[in-house]
Amino acid sequence: MSHSANTSQYRRRLQSLSDVLYRHDPYVMSSTVGAPEDEYVSVAERLMLSLSKATDRQACARILEEYDMRTDALVDEVWRVFSERQPKE
């Protein structure tokens, strides 16, 4: 896969992760208080490397727990972002 495809895939996953975090709002700093939609981008950036190495839902749950953000619904949605195959460009 080319560098631009990797970059594009990273950006899509980052955006998807940020969107999921915004909706679930585990730190009560976004959707529940009317904050801008990009409120979780920096958190998502910190999570990306660890989550990209998760091999199963349990690993994903452990990583999110390290960030004090573990609910079953959040784990399910985050795991879906990282377990689905991204289309090639």
N, CA, C and O atoms as a GROMACS GRO file, in nm:
protein
  356
    1MET      N    1   0.085  -0.118   0.000
    1MET     CA    2   0.000   0.000   0.000
    1MET      C    3   0.090   0.124   0.000
    1MET      O    4   0.190   0.127   0.071
    2SER      N    5   0.054   0.222  -0.076
    2SER     CA    6   0.134   0.343  -0.088
    2SER      C    7   0.123   0.429   0.037
    2SER      O    8   0.033   0.413   0.119
    3HIS      N    9   0.218   0.521   0.050
    3HIS     CA   10   0.217   0.613   0.163
    3HIS      C   11   0.088   0.695   0.166
    3HIS      O   12   0.030   0.715   0.273
    4SER      N   13   0.044   0.742   0.050
    4SER     CA   14  -0.078   0.824   0.048
    4SER      C   15  -0.200   0.742   0.087
    4SER      O   16  -0.292   0.794   0.151
    5ALA      N   17  -0.203   0.614   0.050
    5ALA     CA   18  -0.315   0.528   0.091
    5ALA      C   19  -0.310   0.505   0.241
    5ALA      O   20  -0.414   0.505   0.307
    6ASN      N   21  -0.188   0.484   0.296
    6ASN     CA   22  -0.175   0.467   0.441
    6ASN      C   23  -0.219   0.593   0.513
    6ASN      O   24  -0.288   0.585   0.615
    7THR      N   25  -0.180   0.708   0.462
    7THR     CA   26  -0.218   0.836   0.522
    7THR      C   27  -0.370   0.853   0.517
    7THR      O   28  -0.432   0.896   0.614
    8SER      N   29  -0.428   0.820   0.405
    8SER     CA   30  -0.572   0.831   0.388
    8SER      C   31  -0.646   0.737   0.483
    8SER      O   32  -0.746   0.776   0.545
    9GLN      N   33  -0.597   0.615   0.496
    9GLN     CA   34  -0.657   0.517   0.587
    9GLN      C   35  -0.646   0.567   0.731
    9GLN      O   36  -0.742   0.557   0.807
   10TYR      N   37  -0.530   0.620   0.767
   10TYR     CA   38  -0.510   0.674   0.901
   10TYR      C   39  -0.609   0.786   0.929
   10TYR      O   40  -0.672   0.789   1.035
   11ARG      N   41  -0.624   0.877   0.835
   11ARG     CA   42  -0.717   0.990   0.854
   11ARG      C   43  -0.861   0.942   0.869
   11ARG      O   44  -0.936   0.995   0.952
   12ARG      N   45  -0.901   0.843   0.789
   12ARG     CA   46  -1.038   0.790   0.800
   12ARG      C   47  -1.061   0.726   0.937
   12ARG      O   48  -1.164   0.749   1.001
   13ARG      N   49  -0.964   0.647   0.980
   13ARG     CA   50  -0.978   0.583   1.112
   13ARG      C   51  -0.976   0.687   1.224
   13ARG      O   52  -1.053   0.677   1.320
   14LEU      N   53  -0.888   0.785   1.212
   14LEU     CA   54  -0.881   0.891   1.313
   14LEU      C   55  -1.015   0.963   1.322
   14LEU      O   56  -1.066   0.986   1.431
   15GLN      N   57  -1.071   0.999   1.208
   15GLN     CA   58  -1.200   1.068   1.206
   15GLN      C   59  -1.310   0.979   1.263
   15GLN      O   60  -1.393   1.025   1.342
   16SER      N   61  -1.312   0.852   1.225
   16SER     CA   62  -1.413   0.759   1.276
   16SER      C   63  -1.400   0.744   1.427
   16SER      O   64  -1.500   0.747   1.499
   17LEU      N   65  -1.277   0.729   1.477
   17LEU     CA   66  -1.255   0.716   1.620
   17LEU      C   67  -1.297   0.842   1.693
   17LEU      O   68  -1.364   0.835   1.796
   18SER      N   69  -1.260   0.956   1.641
   18SER     CA   70  -1.298   1.083   1.702
   18SER      C   71  -1.450   1.098   1.707
   18SER      O   72  -1.505   1.145   1.807
   19ASP      N   73  -1.518   1.059   1.600
   19ASP     CA   74  -1.664   1.065   1.596
   19ASP      C   75  -1.727   0.975   1.702
   19ASP      O   76  -1.821   1.014   1.770
   20VAL      N   77  -1.673   0.853   1.714
   20VAL     CA   78  -1.724   0.758   1.814
   20VAL      C   79  -1.706   0.816   1.955
   20VAL      O   80  -1.798   0.813   2.036
   21LEU      N   81  -1.588   0.868   1.983
   21LEU     CA   82  -1.561   0.924   2.115
   21LEU      C   83  -1.652   1.044   2.142
   21LEU      O   84  -1.701   1.060   2.254
   22TYR      N   85  -1.673   1.126   2.042
   22TYR     CA   86  -1.761   1.242   2.058
   22TYR      C   87  -1.903   1.198   2.095
   22TYR      O   88  -1.964   1.255   2.185
   23ARG      N   89  -1.954   1.098   2.026
   23ARG     CA   90  -2.090   1.051   2.053
   23ARG      C   91  -2.103   0.989   2.192
   23ARG      O   92  -2.200   1.014   2.262
   24HIS      N   93  -2.004   0.909   2.232
   24HIS     CA   94  -2.010   0.843   2.362
   24HIS      C   95  -1.968   0.937   2.475
   24HIS      O   96  -2.013   0.922   2.589
   25ASP      N   97  -1.883   1.031   2.444
   25ASP     CA   98  -1.838   1.136   2.536
   25ASP      C   99  -1.791   1.082   2.672
   25ASP      O  100  -1.846   1.121   2.775
   26PRO      N  101  -1.691   0.992   2.673
   26PRO     CA  102  -1.648   0.932   2.800
   26PRO      C  103  -1.588   1.031   2.899
   26PRO      O  104  -1.589   1.004   3.019
   27TYR      N  105  -1.538   1.144   2.853
   27TYR     CA  106  -1.480   1.243   2.944
   27TYR      C  107  -1.573   1.362   2.967
   27TYR      O  108  -1.533   1.461   3.030
   28VAL      N  109  -1.694   1.354   2.920
   28VAL     CA  110  -1.795   1.461   2.934
   28VAL      C  111  -1.736   1.595   2.892
   28VAL      O  112  -1.734   1.692   2.969
   29MET      N  113  -1.689   1.597   2.768
   29MET     CA  114  -1.630   1.721   2.718
   29MET      C  115  -1.674   1.753   2.576
   29MET      O  116  -1.612   1.836   2.509
   30SER      N  117  -1.779   1.688   2.528
   30SER     CA  118  -1.818   1.715   2.389
   30SER      C  119  -1.968   1.719   2.372
   30SER      O  120  -2.031   1.818   2.407
   31SER      N  121  -2.026   1.614   2.317
   31SER     CA  122  -2.167   1.616   2.278
   31SER      C  123  -2.260   1.646   2.396
   31SER      O  124  -2.363   1.711   2.378
   32THR      N  125  -2.224   1.600   2.514
   32THR     CA  126  -2.313   1.623   2.628
   32THR      C  127  -2.308   1.766   2.681
   32THR      O  128  -2.394   1.808   2.758
   33VAL      N  129  -2.207   1.842   2.639
   33VAL     CA  130  -2.197   1.981   2.683
   33VAL      C  131  -2.197   2.080   2.566
   33VAL      O  132  -2.176   2.200   2.586
   34GLY      N  133  -2.221   2.029   2.445
   34GLY     CA  134  -2.231   2.116   2.328
   34GLY      C  135  -2.099   2.168   2.276
   34GLY      O  136  -2.095   2.276   2.215
   35ALA      N  137  -1.990   2.095   2.297
   35ALA     CA  138  -1.858   2.137   2.250
   35ALA      C  139  -1.844   2.112   2.100
   35ALA      O  140  -1.925   2.041   2.041
   36PRO      N  141  -1.741   2.171   2.038
   36PRO     CA  142  -1.718   2.149   1.895
   36PRO      C  143  -1.697   2.001   1.863
   36PRO      O  144  -1.652   1.924   1.949
   37GLU      N  145  -1.730   1.961   1.742
   37GLU     CA  146  -1.722   1.821   1.703
   37GLU      C  147  -1.580   1.765   1.701
   37GLU      O  148  -1.562   1.643   1.702
   38ASP      N  149  -1.479   1.851   1.699
   38ASP     CA  150  -1.341   1.803   1.697
   38ASP      C  151  -1.280   1.790   1.836
   38ASP      O  152  -1.158   1.775   1.850
   39GLU      N  153  -1.361   1.797   1.938
   39GLU     CA  154  -1.315   1.796   2.077
   39GLU      C  155  -1.231   1.674   2.112
   39GLU      O  156  -1.140   1.684   2.195
   40TYR      N  157  -1.258   1.559   2.052
   40TYR     CA  158  -1.188   1.436   2.086
   40TYR      C  159  -1.075   1.400   1.989
   40TYR      O  160  -1.019   1.291   1.998
   41VAL      N  161  -1.041   1.488   1.896
   41VAL     CA  162  -0.938   1.455   1.799
   41VAL      C  163  -0.804   1.427   1.867
   41VAL      O  164  -0.738   1.330   1.832
   42SER      N  165  -0.764   1.507   1.963
   42SER     CA  166  -0.634   1.485   2.029
   42SER      C  167  -0.634   1.355   2.108
   42SER      O  168  -0.532   1.286   2.113
   43VAL      N  169  -0.746   1.320   2.169
   43VAL     CA  170  -0.757   1.193   2.242
   43VAL      C  171  -0.748   1.078   2.142
   43VAL      O  172  -0.678   0.980   2.165
   44ALA      N  173  -0.819   1.090   2.031
   44ALA     CA  174  -0.817   0.987   1.927
   44ALA      C  175  -0.676   0.969   1.873
   44ALA      O  176  -0.633   0.856   1.848
   45GLU      N  177  -0.603   1.078   1.854
   45GLU     CA  178  -0.465   1.068   1.805
   45GLU      C  179  -0.379   0.988   1.902
   45GLU      O  180  -0.297   0.907   1.859
   46ARG      N  181  -0.395   1.010   2.032
   46ARG     CA  182  -0.317   0.936   2.132
   46ARG      C  183  -0.353   0.788   2.132
   46ARG      O  184  -0.267   0.704   2.158
   47LEU      N  185  -0.477   0.756   2.104
   47LEU     CA  186  -0.522   0.617   2.105
   47LEU      C  187  -0.484   0.538   1.979
   47LEU      O  188  -0.474   0.415   1.985
   48MET      N  189  -0.464   0.605   1.869
   48MET     CA  190  -0.448   0.538   1.739
   48MET      C  191  -0.340   0.430   1.737
   48MET      O  192  -0.367   0.320   1.690
   49LEU      N  193  -0.222   0.458   1.785
   49LEU     CA  194  -0.114   0.360   1.777
   49LEU      C  195  -0.148   0.236   1.858
   49LEU      O  196  -0.133   0.124   1.808
   50SER      N  197  -0.191   0.254   1.980
   50SER     CA  198  -0.225   0.139   2.064
   50SER      C  199  -0.338   0.057   2.005
   50SER      O  200  -0.330  -0.065   1.999
   51LEU      N  201  -0.442   0.124   1.960
   51LEU     CA  202  -0.558   0.053   1.906
   51LEU      C  203  -0.526  -0.018   1.775
   51LEU      O  204  -0.584  -0.122   1.745
   52SER      N  205  -0.434   0.037   1.697
   52SER     CA  206  -0.400  -0.028   1.570
   52SER      C  207  -0.332  -0.163   1.593
   52SER      O  208  -0.327  -0.246   1.502
   53LYS      N  209  -0.279  -0.185   1.712
   53LYS     CA  210  -0.213  -0.312   1.746
   53LYS      C  211  -0.308  -0.411   1.814
   53LYS      O  212  -0.271  -0.526   1.836
   54ALA      N  213  -0.429  -0.367   1.847
   54ALA     CA  214  -0.525  -0.456   1.913
   54ALA      C  215  -0.564  -0.568   1.817
   54ALA      O  216  -0.599  -0.544   1.702
   55THR      N  217  -0.558  -0.690   1.866
   55THR     CA  218  -0.588  -0.805   1.781
   55THR      C  219  -0.728  -0.861   1.804
   55THR      O  220  -0.776  -0.944   1.727
   56ASP      N  221  -0.793  -0.815   1.911
   56ASP     CA  222  -0.929  -0.862   1.937
   56ASP      C  223  -1.002  -0.761   2.026
   56ASP      O  224  -0.943  -0.663   2.071
   57ARG      N  225  -1.129  -0.786   2.049
   57ARG     CA  226  -1.213  -0.694   2.126
   57ARG      C  227  -1.160  -0.678   2.269
   57ARG      O  228  -1.166  -0.568   2.324
   58GLN      N  229  -1.110  -0.786   2.328
   58GLN     CA  230  -1.057  -0.779   2.466
   58GLN      C  231  -0.937  -0.686   2.474
   58GLN      O  232  -0.924  -0.609   2.569
   59ALA      N  233  -0.850  -0.693   2.376
   59ALA     CA  234  -0.734  -0.604   2.373
   59ALA      C  235  -0.779  -0.459   2.359
   59ALA      O  236  -0.725  -0.369   2.423
   60CYS      N  237  -0.878  -0.438   2.274
   60CYS     CA  238  -0.935  -0.304   2.258
   60CYS      C  239  -0.991  -0.254   2.390
   60CYS      O  240  -0.969  -0.139   2.428
   61ALA      N  241  -1.062  -0.339   2.460
   61ALA     CA  242  -1.121  -0.302   2.589
   61ALA      C  243  -1.012  -0.266   2.690
   61ALA      O  244  -1.026  -0.169   2.765
   62ARG      N  245  -0.905  -0.344   2.693
   62ARG     CA  246  -0.794  -0.314   2.787
   62ARG      C  247  -0.732  -0.179   2.757
   62ARG      O  248  -0.701  -0.102   2.848
   63ILE      N  249  -0.713  -0.149   2.630
   63ILE     CA  250  -0.654  -0.021   2.591
   63ILE      C  251  -0.744   0.094   2.633
   63ILE      O  252  -0.698   0.192   2.691
   64LEU      N  253  -0.871   0.082   2.605
   64LEU     CA  254  -0.964   0.190   2.644
   64LEU      C  255  -0.972   0.204   2.795
   64LEU      O  256  -0.986   0.315   2.847
   65GLU      N  257  -0.961   0.093   2.866
   65GLU     CA  258  -0.963   0.099   3.013
   65GLU      C  259  -0.843   0.177   3.066
   65GLU      O  260  -0.854   0.247   3.167
   66GLU      N  261  -0.730   0.164   3.000
   66GLU     CA  262  -0.611   0.241   3.039
   66GLU      C  263  -0.637   0.391   3.030
   66GLU      O  264  -0.574   0.470   3.100
   67TYR      N  265  -0.729   0.429   2.944
   67TYR     CA  266  -0.766   0.571   2.927
   67TYR      C  267  -0.893   0.606   3.005
   67TYR      O  268  -0.953   0.711   2.982
   68ASP      N  269  -0.933   0.519   3.096
   68ASP     CA  270  -1.053   0.541   3.178
   68ASP      C  271  -1.177   0.566   3.093
   68ASP      O  272  -1.256   0.655   3.121
   69MET      N  273  -1.193   0.486   2.989
   69MET     CA  274  -1.310   0.502   2.903
   69MET      C  275  -1.360   0.366   2.856
   69MET      O  276  -1.353   0.334   2.737
   70ARG      N  277  -1.410   0.289   2.948
   70ARG     CA  278  -1.457   0.157   2.910
   70ARG      C  279  -1.604   0.138   2.940
   70ARG      O  280  -1.645   0.127   3.056
   71THR      N  281  -1.682   0.134   2.837
   71THR     CA  282  -1.820   0.086   2.845
   71THR      C  283  -1.834  -0.014   2.731
   71THR      O  284  -1.766  -0.002   2.630
   72ASP      N  285  -1.922  -0.110   2.747
   72ASP     CA  286  -1.936  -0.211   2.642
   72ASP      C  287  -1.973  -0.150   2.508
   72ASP      O  288  -1.920  -0.190   2.404
   73ALA      N  289  -2.062  -0.053   2.509
   73ALA     CA  290  -2.105   0.009   2.383
   73ALA      C  291  -1.988   0.082   2.316
   73ALA      O  292  -1.972   0.074   2.194
   74LEU      N  293  -1.907   0.152   2.394
   74LEU     CA  294  -1.791   0.222   2.339
   74LEU      C  295  -1.689   0.122   2.285
   74LEU      O  296  -1.637   0.140   2.175
   75VAL      N  297  -1.661   0.018   2.362
   75VAL     CA  298  -1.565  -0.083   2.317
   75VAL      C  299  -1.612  -0.145   2.186
   75VAL      O  300  -1.533  -0.161   2.093
   76ASP      N  301  -1.739  -0.180   2.179
   76ASP     CA  302  -1.793  -0.241   2.056
   76ASP      C  303  -1.773  -0.150   1.935
   76ASP      O  304  -1.729  -0.195   1.829
   77GLU      N  305  -1.804  -0.024   1.952
   77GLU     CA  306  -1.797   0.068   1.839
   77GLU      C  307  -1.652   0.098   1.799
   77GLU      O  308  -1.620   0.106   1.680
   78VAL      N  309  -1.564   0.114   1.897
   78VAL     CA  310  -1.423   0.138   1.867
   78VAL      C  311  -1.362   0.015   1.801
   78VAL      O  312  -1.286   0.027   1.706
   79TRP      N  313  -1.395  -0.103   1.851
   79TRP     CA  314  -1.341  -0.225   1.791
   79TRP      C  315  -1.389  -0.239   1.647
   79TRP      O  316  -1.314  -0.284   1.560
   80ARG      N  317  -1.511  -0.201   1.621
   80ARG     CA  318  -1.562  -0.206   1.484
   80ARG      C  319  -1.478  -0.117   1.391
   80ARG      O  320  -1.449  -0.156   1.278
   81VAL      N  321  -1.440   0.000   1.438
   81VAL     CA  322  -1.357   0.092   1.358
   81VAL      C  323  -1.222   0.027   1.325
   81VAL      O  324  -1.173   0.041   1.213
   82PHE      N  325  -1.164  -0.042   1.422
   82PHE     CA  326  -1.030  -0.097   1.402
   82PHE      C  327  -1.027  -0.239   1.346
   82PHE      O  328  -0.922  -0.284   1.300
   83SER      N  329  -1.137  -0.308   1.348
   83SER     CA  330  -1.136  -0.445   1.297
   83SER      C  331  -1.182  -0.455   1.153
   83SER      O  332  -1.154  -0.555   1.086
   84GLU      N  333  -1.253  -0.355   1.104
   84GLU     CA  334  -1.300  -0.363   0.966
   84GLU      C  335  -1.187  -0.331   0.870
   84GLU      O  336  -1.101  -0.248   0.897
   85ARG      N  337  -1.191  -0.397   0.759
   85ARG     CA  338  -1.091  -0.371   0.655
   85ARG      C  339  -1.123  -0.239   0.589
   85ARG      O  340  -1.238  -0.211   0.555
   86GLN      N  341  -1.022  -0.161   0.570
   86GLN     CA  342  -1.039  -0.032   0.504
   86GLN      C  343  -1.021  -0.054   0.353
   86GLN      O  344  -0.933  -0.130   0.312
   87PRO      N  345  -1.103   0.013   0.272
   87PRO     CA  346  -1.088  -0.003   0.126
   87PRO      C  347  -0.954   0.049   0.078
   87PRO      O  348  -0.904   0.150   0.128
   88LYS      N  349  -0.898  -0.019  -0.018
   88LYS     CA  350  -0.772   0.028  -0.078
   88LYS      C  351  -0.801   0.136  -0.178
   88LYS      O  352  -0.907   0.138  -0.240
   89GLU      N  353  -0.706   0.227  -0.194
   89GLU     CA  354  -0.722   0.337  -0.290
   89GLU      C  355  -0.641   0.311  -0.413
   89GLU      O  356  -0.641   0.392  -0.506
   0.00000   0.00000   0.00000
